[in-house]
Amino acid sequence: SNDLALTYHKLQNDKRCLELLQPYAEDAGKNEAEIRDSYLPSEADSWLPVLKATRTNLRLCKGGK
């Protein structure tokens, strides 16, 4: 989803970018400790890099840099 969302951003379709990222926005708004409290350790280790990319892409699609 992050790769596709970034593609939409590059195509100047930030609305679609944000729509794709919406299901992940809640977790992306959490800090690392909150994620680690919500998931098993191995899941958190896998999920944190995805959320980092999601945070970046959300910022980009909202017009941030």
C-alpha positions in Angstrom: 0.0 0.0 0.0 2.8 2.4 0.8 4.4 2.0 -2.7 1.1 2.5 -4.4 0.2 5.5 -2.3 3.6 7.0 -3.1 3.0 6.4 -6.8 -0.3 8.3 -6.5 1.4 11.1 -4.8 4.0 11.4 -7.6 1.1 11.4 -10.0 -0.3 14.4 -8.1 -3.3 12.4 -6.8 -2.9 13.0 -3.1 -6.6 12.2 -2.4 -6.1 8.6 -3.6 -2.8 8.4 -1.7 -4.5 9.4 1.5 -7.4 6.9 0.8 -4.9 4.1 0.5 -3.1 5.0 3.7 -6.3 5.6 5.8 -6.5 2.0 7.2 -3.0 2.4 8.6 -3.3 6.0 9.9 -4.3 5.1 13.4 -1.3 2.9 14.0 1.0 5.4 12.2 -0.1 7.9 14.8 1.1 5.8 17.6 4.7 5.9 19.0 7.0 2.9 19.1 6.1 2.0 22.7 2.4 2.0 21.9 3.0 -0.3 18.9 5.1 -2.6 21.0 2.3 -2.8 23.6 -0.3 -3.6 20.9 1.5 -6.4 19.0 3.5 -9.4 19.7 7.3 -8.6 19.6 7.9 -10.2 16.2 4.8 -8.5 14.7 5.9 -5.1 16.1 9.4 -5.6 14.7 7.9 -6.2 11.2 5.2 -3.5 11.5 7.3 -0.6 12.7 9.2 -0.1 9.4 5.9 -0.1 7.5 4.5 2.5 9.9 7.6 4.7 9.5 7.0 4.6 5.7 3.3 5.3 6.2 4.0 8.3 8.4 6.3 9.7 5.7 3.8 9.1 2.9 0.9 10.5 4.9 3.0 13.7 5.4 3.8 13.9 1.7 0.2 13.3 0.6 -1.0 16.0 3.0 1.4 18.5 1.3 4.3 18.2 3.8 7.9 17.7 2.9 
